[in-house]
């Protein structure tokens, strides 16, 4: 079956979430007077990232809501029993330091231009719908995508096949007619492939040896290579 749509991950696929998070966290921790607790800024960032990964995984597993994982991150990083209001305020100050750094990767708009109108476009993210809507508007690209599906609304997170099937249903297409592009080889590319889509790993760092387990069957290091790959994949199904 011909590929008719491309579904995209958002963070670290369409924009540099990791770089923005790093810069925002450093500004936030400095403003809060917390950097002196650590040997150096890199140690502070390591702790920040560790706390984020622990509690975001709980959100993805359905143990916490999106707002609850933010509160738990604040409490865990500070080591204090904050009220919900205190935790929300602390995290909001971090978001304010991260604001204004929403810029698409340089290859995103050229890729979307090259693939439109030949392919329809959708989004699937392990995040909160309201936050991702605001982020896409800030990036100036929300109108490039027909549908946005987020795990907080679904009750399923990638790599669960139900998450991928949900975005296919939203597009009105079978999985075999959809390609999925994301920066994670496991939850994005491998998860999409297992769900019957064409999973594509966008390995922007080019460090394919860093992937755990078998490499996904389709890998690109930049979006300039995506149109050719989609054409090749479509021919294989003819």
C-alpha beads as a LAMMPS data file, in Angstrom:
LAMMPS data file: protein, C-alpha beads

238 atoms
237 bonds

1 atom types
1 bond types

-500.0 500.0 xlo xhi
-500.0 500.0 ylo yhi
-500.0 500.0 zlo zhi

Masses

1 110.0

Atoms # bond

1 1 1 0.000 0.000 0.000
2 1 1 1.243 3.483 -0.877
3 1 1 2.361 5.670 2.027
4 1 1 -0.159 8.487 2.262
5 1 1 0.759 10.260 5.491
6 1 1 3.703 11.100 7.714
7 1 1 3.156 11.283 11.464
8 1 1 5.768 13.137 13.457
9 1 1 7.091 13.136 16.982
10 1 1 7.553 16.682 18.319
11 1 1 10.256 17.117 20.954
12 1 1 13.807 16.679 19.598
13 1 1 12.309 15.814 16.211
14 1 1 10.762 19.110 15.108
15 1 1 12.580 21.343 17.596
16 1 1 15.529 21.184 19.993
17 1 1 13.756 20.332 23.238
18 1 1 16.947 19.045 24.879
19 1 1 18.892 22.223 24.170
20 1 1 16.014 24.439 25.274
21 1 1 15.513 22.414 28.443
22 1 1 19.213 22.604 29.260
23 1 1 19.382 26.377 28.836
24 1 1 16.125 26.963 30.698
25 1 1 17.089 24.681 33.574
26 1 1 20.436 26.422 34.067
27 1 1 18.800 29.843 34.130
28 1 1 16.097 28.604 36.492
29 1 1 18.485 26.934 38.925
30 1 1 20.749 29.981 38.956
31 1 1 17.801 32.297 39.654
32 1 1 16.625 29.998 42.464
33 1 1 20.104 29.963 44.026
34 1 1 20.413 26.196 43.577
35 1 1 23.541 25.820 41.465
36 1 1 25.793 26.134 44.529
37 1 1 24.435 22.815 45.777
38 1 1 26.335 21.039 43.010
39 1 1 29.984 20.619 42.108
40 1 1 29.387 22.289 38.735
41 1 1 26.539 23.099 36.333
42 1 1 26.897 19.758 34.583
43 1 1 26.268 17.933 37.866
44 1 1 23.138 20.036 38.389
45 1 1 21.929 19.218 34.890
46 1 1 22.604 15.525 35.439
47 1 1 20.388 15.604 38.528
48 1 1 17.738 17.626 36.668
49 1 1 17.677 15.115 33.818
50 1 1 17.614 12.103 36.154
51 1 1 14.620 13.470 38.064
52 1 1 12.825 14.308 34.819
53 1 1 13.352 10.847 33.328
54 1 1 12.183 9.089 36.485
55 1 1 8.910 10.937 36.853
56 1 1 8.178 11.345 33.136
57 1 1 8.405 7.562 32.872
58 1 1 5.737 7.364 35.576
59 1 1 3.551 9.693 33.502
60 1 1 4.071 7.549 30.399
61 1 1 3.139 4.455 32.427
62 1 1 -0.099 6.095 33.548
63 1 1 0.919 6.390 37.211
64 1 1 0.826 10.204 37.179
65 1 1 -0.998 12.882 35.234
66 1 1 1.086 15.345 33.255
67 1 1 0.653 17.991 35.964
68 1 1 1.478 15.489 38.718
69 1 1 4.777 14.493 37.110
70 1 1 5.794 18.164 37.042
71 1 1 4.987 18.508 40.740
72 1 1 6.894 15.349 41.622
73 1 1 9.903 16.616 39.676
74 1 1 9.891 19.841 41.698
75 1 1 9.580 17.971 44.996
76 1 1 12.250 15.423 44.104
77 1 1 14.762 17.979 42.863
78 1 1 14.340 20.199 45.921
79 1 1 13.900 17.340 48.371
80 1 1 10.995 19.193 49.964
81 1 1 7.322 18.270 50.573
82 1 1 5.854 21.108 48.520
83 1 1 2.131 21.723 48.248
84 1 1 0.646 21.407 44.778
85 1 1 0.489 25.192 44.474
86 1 1 4.126 25.591 45.553
87 1 1 5.299 22.876 43.164
88 1 1 3.292 24.386 40.295
89 1 1 4.742 27.837 40.951
90 1 1 8.308 26.476 41.076
91 1 1 7.870 24.602 37.815
92 1 1 6.184 27.577 36.159
93 1 1 9.276 29.651 36.931
94 1 1 11.366 27.082 35.065
95 1 1 8.979 27.259 32.092
96 1 1 9.314 31.037 32.058
97 1 1 13.103 30.668 31.784
98 1 1 12.638 28.218 28.905
99 1 1 10.132 30.404 27.055
100 1 1 11.152 32.153 23.858
101 1 1 13.418 29.369 22.626
102 1 1 10.927 27.588 20.373
103 1 1 12.532 27.401 16.932
104 1 1 12.136 24.489 14.487
105 1 1 15.258 22.631 13.434
106 1 1 16.540 24.149 10.156
107 1 1 15.527 21.109 8.097
108 1 1 11.907 20.963 9.305
109 1 1 10.230 23.574 7.089
110 1 1 12.102 22.480 3.930
111 1 1 11.057 18.880 4.595
112 1 1 7.418 19.809 5.154
113 1 1 7.464 21.887 1.974
114 1 1 8.990 19.014 -0.004
115 1 1 6.451 16.506 1.316
116 1 1 3.345 18.665 0.859
117 1 1 0.884 18.080 -0.767
118 1 1 2.194 14.630 -1.606
119 1 1 1.682 13.425 1.964
120 1 1 -0.723 14.304 4.741
121 1 1 0.794 15.164 8.123
122 1 1 -0.058 14.365 11.727
123 1 1 1.553 14.435 15.162
124 1 1 1.813 11.905 17.988
125 1 1 3.473 12.886 21.260
126 1 1 3.951 11.419 24.715
127 1 1 2.884 14.640 26.376
128 1 1 -0.057 16.884 27.256
129 1 1 -2.280 18.137 24.444
130 1 1 -2.592 21.720 25.696
131 1 1 1.145 22.146 26.124
132 1 1 1.993 20.714 22.731
133 1 1 -0.663 22.861 21.027
134 1 1 0.918 25.970 22.576
135 1 1 4.400 24.807 21.644
136 1 1 3.475 24.192 18.001
137 1 1 1.867 27.626 17.792
138 1 1 5.058 29.154 19.219
139 1 1 7.068 27.226 16.619
140 1 1 4.778 28.609 13.913
141 1 1 4.000 25.201 12.415
142 1 1 0.697 24.057 13.951
143 1 1 -1.191 24.673 10.704
144 1 1 1.068 22.230 8.852
145 1 1 -0.512 19.216 10.592
146 1 1 -4.032 17.833 10.311
147 1 1 -4.165 16.079 13.662
148 1 1 -2.375 16.184 17.012
149 1 1 -2.708 13.158 19.284
150 1 1 -1.167 13.161 22.774
151 1 1 -0.807 10.424 25.352
152 1 1 -2.503 12.347 28.160
153 1 1 -5.775 12.254 26.191
154 1 1 -5.368 8.696 24.955
155 1 1 -4.447 6.832 28.092
156 1 1 -1.755 5.102 26.015
157 1 1 1.828 6.233 25.417
158 1 1 4.379 5.231 22.824
159 1 1 5.609 2.551 22.259
160 1 1 2.183 1.004 22.973
161 1 1 0.631 0.099 19.613
162 1 1 -2.652 1.693 20.715
163 1 1 -0.987 5.108 20.600
164 1 1 0.114 4.654 16.992
165 1 1 -3.205 3.132 15.970
166 1 1 -5.028 6.123 17.499
167 1 1 -3.261 8.635 15.273
168 1 1 -3.874 6.413 12.233
169 1 1 -7.568 6.344 13.138
170 1 1 -7.569 10.130 13.497
171 1 1 -6.197 10.350 9.949
172 1 1 -8.608 7.717 8.663
173 1 1 -5.751 5.576 7.352
174 1 1 -4.518 2.029 8.003
175 1 1 -1.103 1.719 9.713
176 1 1 0.583 0.418 6.565
177 1 1 -0.242 3.712 4.810
178 1 1 1.504 5.793 7.477
179 1 1 5.170 6.544 8.200
180 1 1 6.236 7.674 11.670
181 1 1 9.322 9.841 12.237
182 1 1 10.881 10.298 15.671
183 1 1 14.195 10.794 17.437
184 1 1 13.965 7.686 19.624
185 1 1 14.964 4.358 18.075
186 1 1 12.981 2.417 20.677
187 1 1 9.700 4.154 21.490
188 1 1 9.416 5.947 18.139
189 1 1 10.836 3.891 15.276
190 1 1 10.653 0.398 16.777
191 1 1 7.286 1.097 18.411
192 1 1 5.805 2.349 15.143
193 1 1 7.181 -0.603 13.212
194 1 1 5.717 -3.067 15.721
195 1 1 2.330 -1.340 15.344
196 1 1 2.407 -1.839 11.569
197 1 1 3.554 1.639 10.515
198 1 1 6.790 2.477 8.710
199 1 1 8.954 3.472 11.677
200 1 1 11.795 5.872 10.842
201 1 1 14.500 6.827 13.330
202 1 1 15.705 10.419 12.965
203 1 1 19.210 10.064 14.409
204 1 1 20.329 13.688 14.351
205 1 1 23.525 12.940 16.307
206 1 1 24.619 10.183 13.946
207 1 1 25.532 8.040 16.959
208 1 1 23.794 4.874 15.879
209 1 1 26.020 2.830 18.188
210 1 1 24.289 4.493 21.166
211 1 1 20.992 2.736 20.473
212 1 1 20.049 -0.066 22.858
213 1 1 19.040 -3.324 21.196
214 1 1 18.509 -3.928 17.474
215 1 1 18.588 -0.889 15.227
216 1 1 15.285 0.051 13.549
217 1 1 15.152 -0.915 9.870
218 1 1 14.943 2.700 8.657
219 1 1 17.302 5.424 9.866
220 1 1 18.086 8.930 8.622
221 1 1 20.431 11.552 10.080
222 1 1 18.492 14.544 8.750
223 1 1 15.112 15.311 7.233
224 1 1 16.602 16.101 3.811
225 1 1 16.802 12.321 3.335
226 1 1 13.146 11.715 4.208
227 1 1 11.454 12.327 0.822
228 1 1 13.725 9.808 -0.920
229 1 1 13.234 7.220 1.816
230 1 1 9.449 7.565 1.678
231 1 1 9.513 7.108 -2.088
232 1 1 11.621 3.969 -1.709
233 1 1 9.344 2.567 0.980
234 1 1 6.299 3.228 -1.166
235 1 1 7.829 1.362 -4.100
236 1 1 8.572 -1.671 -1.933
237 1 1 4.871 -2.037 -1.176
238 1 1 3.769 -1.882 -4.813

Bonds

1 1 1 2
2 1 2 3
3 1 3 4
4 1 4 5
5 1 5 6
6 1 6 7
7 1 7 8
8 1 8 9
9 1 9 10
10 1 10 11
11 1 11 12
12 1 12 13
13 1 13 14
14 1 14 15
15 1 15 16
16 1 16 17
17 1 17 18
18 1 18 19
19 1 19 20
20 1 20 21
21 1 21 22
22 1 22 23
23 1 23 24
24 1 24 25
25 1 25 26
26 1 26 27
27 1 27 28
28 1 28 29
29 1 29 30
30 1 30 31
31 1 31 32
32 1 32 33
33 1 33 34
34 1 34 35
35 1 35 36
36 1 36 37
37 1 37 38
38 1 38 39
39 1 39 40
40 1 40 41
41 1 41 42
42 1 42 43
43 1 43 44
44 1 44 45
45 1 45 46
46 1 46 47
47 1 47 48
48 1 48 49
49 1 49 50
50 1 50 51
51 1 51 52
52 1 52 53
53 1 53 54
54 1 54 55
55 1 55 56
56 1 56 57
57 1 57 58
58 1 58 59
59 1 59 60
60 1 60 61
61 1 61 62
62 1 62 63
63 1 63 64
64 1 64 65
65 1 65 66
66 1 66 67
67 1 67 68
68 1 68 69
69 1 69 70
70 1 70 71
71 1 71 72
72 1 72 73
73 1 73 74
74 1 74 75
75 1 75 76
76 1 76 77
77 1 77 78
78 1 78 79
79 1 79 80
80 1 80 81
81 1 81 82
82 1 82 83
83 1 83 84
84 1 84 85
85 1 85 86
86 1 86 87
87 1 87 88
88 1 88 89
89 1 89 90
90 1 90 91
91 1 91 92
92 1 92 93
93 1 93 94
94 1 94 95
95 1 95 96
96 1 96 97
97 1 97 98
98 1 98 99
99 1 99 100
100 1 100 101
101 1 101 102
102 1 102 103
103 1 103 104
104 1 104 105
105 1 105 106
106 1 106 107
107 1 107 108
108 1 108 109
109 1 109 110
110 1 110 111
111 1 111 112
112 1 112 113
113 1 113 114
114 1 114 115
115 1 115 116
116 1 116 117
117 1 117 118
118 1 118 119
119 1 119 120
120 1 120 121
121 1 121 122
122 1 122 123
123 1 123 124
124 1 124 125
125 1 125 126
126 1 126 127
127 1 127 128
128 1 128 129
129 1 129 130
130 1 130 131
131 1 131 132
132 1 132 133
133 1 133 134
134 1 134 135
135 1 135 136
136 1 136 137
137 1 137 138
138 1 138 139
139 1 139 140
140 1 140 141
141 1 141 142
142 1 142 143
143 1 143 144
144 1 144 145
145 1 145 146
146 1 146 147
147 1 147 148
148 1 148 149
149 1 149 150
150 1 150 151
151 1 151 152
152 1 152 153
153 1 153 154
154 1 154 155
155 1 155 156
156 1 156 157
157 1 157 158
158 1 158 159
159 1 159 160
160 1 160 161
161 1 161 162
162 1 162 163
163 1 163 164
164 1 164 165
165 1 165 166
166 1 166 167
167 1 167 168
168 1 168 169
169 1 169 170
170 1 170 171
171 1 171 172
172 1 172 173
173 1 173 174
174 1 174 175
175 1 175 176
176 1 176 177
177 1 177 178
178 1 178 179
179 1 179 180
180 1 180 181
181 1 181 182
182 1 182 183
183 1 183 184
184 1 184 185
185 1 185 186
186 1 186 187
187 1 187 188
188 1 188 189
189 1 189 190
190 1 190 191
191 1 191 192
192 1 192 193
193 1 193 194
194 1 194 195
195 1 195 196
196 1 196 197
197 1 197 198
198 1 198 199
199 1 199 200
200 1 200 201
201 1 201 202
202 1 202 203
203 1 203 204
204 1 204 205
205 1 205 206
206 1 206 207
207 1 207 208
208 1 208 209
209 1 209 210
210 1 210 211
211 1 211 212
212 1 212 213
213 1 213 214
214 1 214 215
215 1 215 216
216 1 216 217
217 1 217 218
218 1 218 219
219 1 219 220
220 1 220 221
221 1 221 222
222 1 222 223
223 1 223 224
224 1 224 225
225 1 225 226
226 1 226 227
227 1 227 228
228 1 228 229
229 1 229 230
230 1 230 231
231 1 231 232
232 1 232 233
233 1 233 234
234 1 234 235
235 1 235 236
236 1 236 237
237 1 237 238
